[in-house]
């Protein structure tokens, strides 16, 4: 009977990867959502309801936040979108798949969202002030063309 107990994962432990490049853990991820546009169509003579027609899916940008780390993985990925890194790709954005995984405390993935055509749109560094005792937080915002969901067995 103990095997039937559902133990949800702790949402504070997750990883972000781009292809095989492990960008790392973040303390907060927002924007993991999808919405579908709805168009209402009124039918002549039908006053009890309106028809609701589904339209395009919309995927908001995803924002990652974390304390500064000594890993260069994030900037390795970012460098491919401007300057010499972009020129090295013949001035083309190469579509990549990213993933966000919520993991158990053991490190085993509980659920993974595979992001389609991930591209960085904004990076914000920490607010630097000698008088501050706040953590040095960086923020990454990415756009994407949707996601799929997988639950490892």
N, C-alpha and C positions, 0 to 999 in steps of 0.2 A: 504494500500500500504506500510505502514511503516514496517509491519511484514515481508515483502519480502526482507528487507535490510539485507545483510550478514555482520555480525560483527565478523571478525576473532579474535581469542584470542591473547592476548599478549604472545609471546613465552618465556618471562622471568619468567613465573610462572608455575612451574611443580613440581610433587612429584614422589619419588621413593619408592616403597614398595617391600618387599620380603614376599610372602604369606600375612599374616595379620599384619606383623611387618612393621610399617611406619618408613622407614629409614630417610625420611625428604626431604627437598627442597635442590636443588643444583643450583648454578649460571650458570653452563654450562654442557651440555651433548653433546658428539660427538660420532660418530660411529653408529648411528641409521640408518643402511643401509643394503641392500642385493644386491648381484651381482650374475649373473648366468654365469658359464663358457660356452664358445661357441667354438665348434670345427668346422673348415671348412673342407668340404669334396669336393674334386675335382672330377668331373665326366668326364671320357674320352670322348672326342669329344665335350664337352660342354665348350666353351671358353667365354661365355657371363657372367657367374656368377659361384659362388661356393655355394654348399649347406651349410647351417649353422645349425648345430645340437646343441641343448641345452644340457647342462651337469648338473653338481652339482651346488647347491646353496651355496653361501658363505656368512657367517654372521660375519662381523668384530667385534672385541671386542668393548664394549661401555665404554667410559671414562666419569666419573662424577667429577666435581670440585665444591668446595664450601669453604666458610670460616669455620673455626672451630666452632663447636657448643658444648653445654653442654649435648647433648643427647648421651646415650650409645648404641643406637639401632644399629648403624653400627658395633660396636665392639661385640655386642651380636651375631650378625649374623656371623661375621668373625671368632669368637671363635670356631664355629662348624667345621672348616676346618683344625685345627691343635691342637696339644697339648691335654689337657684334654677334650676339647670339641669334638675333632675328636675321641678320645678313647671312649668317652661316647656314640658315635654313632657306636660302634663296628668297628672302623677304616674304615667306609664307608661314601662316600659322598651321602647324601640324595638329590635326585633331587627336586628342588623347582621352583615355578613359580614366577617371579617378574613382576613388572609393572612400566611403566613410563606414567604419566598422565599430559597432558597440561590442566591447569584449568583456568576458567574465574576468574576475580577478585573477584567474589562472592564465589569462592572455588568449584563450580560445575565443574566436568570434561567435557572437550570439546572433547578430543580424548585420548584413552589409548592404549598403545602397551603392550601386555602381552608377556613377555620374557620366553621362554621355557628352563628349566634346567639351571638356572643362577648359576654361580660359581664365586667367587672372584679370581682374578689372581694377583692383585697388589694393594697395598695401599701405598701412599706416604704422609708423614706428611709435615707440614709446614717447610719452611726454617727459622731457628731461628738465628737471628743476632741482637745483642743489638743495632747496629747502623742503623738498617732498620726501615722504617716506613710503610712497606708493610703490607697488611692484611695477617693473618695466614691462608693459604689455604691448604686444604687436597684434595687428588685426589684418586679416587677409579676406578679401571679397572676391568670389569667383562667379562667373556665369556658366551656364550649362544648357544642354538641349534636352533635359529630362533625365530620369533615372529608372533603374530596375531594382528590385528588392530580392535578396536571397537570404534564406535562413539555413546555415550549415546543418547538416544532419549528424 
